[in-house]
């Protein structure tokens, strides 16, 4: 504490206090921030390598021969670009039919989930009725039930309806446990749209359904795109229901076909790797197409309802 040279006024006898100086020089702060940036970058790189490592290894394995895969000497890269595993998978295993079945079932699941989920989520978001919160909790509780508890009831229902071992029956089963997720996500997106826009449309003569189609859905298109991606991934990768509710290649999906390639005395690692790479290509393409809408939709969905 130091006193200034000249002070005038009634408080001239009070010593003036100089502002406290920073205890750390600016250069040290800059070095600390740079250190934290480097550490954060290293952590991000490690996480990315950890996530991409199995995919890269699967790609490399798909181009290796059986001798290179089971060899005692460990090799990272294949000695030559061998596409025999892909040819075997495509010509001898019936894999194209399995992919087609997965595409049909996934498309039907997305169509039913988005159609029903949009109407349900919009009703819960806009209408205030008794039991509204309990209904949302009920949707959440459905996701908590083990799938095995629903196996026998769904099996009996599909058999009685003649939908067992069919694309539509499998898609209907997927919808039963993906629809609650769809409703929860879409409700968050609809909550972020001001109801005044719909009221203005209704004043101009539009119906409630017309306001939903012309006003709400275009504004919520990014959220619908994000929800569609999650529903499609869940249906595309589903294995348990496809295994239990199908008995022939007519409706079997690619995860079941992948598992059936494993024999009692052989493990075709090259063909399995090739099938895994082909199976994730549609997911990668879908993410690339809706990447911007997916990120924007997830950020817009963080509205507290």
TAMO-V419179 format. One record per run of one state. SS is the DSSP state (h for helix, s for strand, l for the rest). FROM is the first residue (numbers start at 1). TO is the last residue. If there is no record, write none. Layout:
SS & FROM & TO
SS & FROM & TO
//
This chain:
l & 1 & 25
h & 26 & 62
l & 63 & 65
h & 66 & 69
l & 70 & 83
h & 84 & 92
l & 93 & 94
h & 95 & 126
l & 127 & 131
h & 132 & 144
l & 145 & 146
h & 147 & 161
l & 162 & 166
h & 167 & 191
l & 192 & 194
h & 195 & 203
l & 204 & 207
h & 208 & 219
l & 220 & 220
h & 221 & 236
l & 237 & 239
h & 240 & 244
l & 245 & 253
h & 254 & 260
l & 261 & 268
h & 269 & 300
l & 301 & 305
//
